[in-house]
Amino acid sequence: MSKFIIQGGSKLSGTIEVKGAKNLALKIIPASILSSSPITITNLPNIEDVNKSLELIESLGGKVERSSNSCTIDTSNIKNAKLDNHLAGQFRASIMFTAPLLARFGKVEFPHPGGCVLGAGGRPIDLFLDGFAAFGAKISLNERSYIIEAPILVGCEFFFNIVSVTATESMLMCACLAKGTTTLKNCAMEPEIIALANYLTEMGVKISGIGSPTMIIEGITNINAGVFDVIPDRIEAGTFAIMAALTKSNIKITNCNPKHLEILLNIFKKQEIVFETADTSIEIFPTETIKPYGIKTHEYPGFPTDLQPPFTLLATQANGTTLVHETIYDQRLLFTDMLNHMGADIITFDPHRVRVTGPTKLYGHKLISPDLRAGITLILAGLIATGTTQIDNIYQVDRGYENIDQRLKALGANITRVE
Ligand code: EPU
């Protein structure tokens, strides 16, 4: 298993370019199944979760031509709508294959998806099952798999009891090939969902209400496919912005969309972190004293849960106390124990709330990356810690951040990958 060894304390500076959004790439790859004509995807991040998604396409019988940051997918030869149990069981986003397979083939068989364990009972898929049933599908379950069958999907009205990113995207994909009109209510509104919906519109589907809680979709029988450019990863951009503030460095983050990070940048203003934005970049300037500012995670445009772990780390360096309230997942604050091992002062009130008191000095430690966002946060903690930090299980970080060690090294970080 690979690990990172980090010597803390190096000053960082320079420019870092943001890659394509993981949480869009992982939707547009399975969306290729909606059409039997080939799609070309550009600005594709070269990360482990994308590799797994493309493997899943191939395991179904699709053809993938890949270069480092783009690919062409031809799904015309897919005949089989059964997801490989081993592969699909390894990552949560495999759930994104179920709707397009069901919509195109009238049947899909899949195991419970794997991925980061962020909730006490695992991560549920009830919204997906309820949604498929609303389109008229029959659902059965055997020892290892769910089997969903619907020779014809029929347009419906569906209300999401919980605002869910992947469930919204999945029902949107079902609606595209369903007979008649579908109304989806209480939809998630993340920029990645807007990008997916805009693409489907370009490919011939009529969708109104894109970017609002209610989308109305007129199903069609044949979806075209074209070229899709993945939008910049707002979570990666936000992580780098937090890293710059944390290390008190001057870093310019390019190829990003500051409008997708409005809440983080507003909070930076409250914290008196100095920065400048342009259309596609954010430049952070060294700020000696950071003010505390409490956060509560929320669906977009609220504070993203995926930025909560690095922000909580930043709070350890703010002057005073910060309350962090994680509302989306109940295991996403567990990593704060590791920050405490490094010297942080974080008190847990309950699985959803912690109080961070800063500033505290952090010291190098031997750690294991529990999941993607906690993993990158431990790397950032290592960058400001005194001494050496070792982080094991960095596969978790490679799942979502392309070539992170080399990119941080280019800014001056002392980080080494040990195989
Ligand atoms: N939920 C249910 N039932 C369901 C689905 C979700 O109860 O059937 C609950 C979840 O347990 C959670 C809440 O709904 O409490 C919201 O979860 P959501 O479904 O929105 O999460 P997701 O769609 O599985 C996506 C991202 C996550 C990101 C969340 C929230 C992808 C592949 N994943 O997950 O990304 O944290 O939205 O923004 O798009 C990450 O990148 O590290 C990551 C975990």
Residues whose N, C-alpha, C, O or C-beta is under 5 A from the ligand:
A	BS01	EPU	N23 L26 A93 G119 P124 I125 D126 L127 F128 I162 V163 S164 V165 T166 A167 T305 D306 I328 Y329 L372 R373
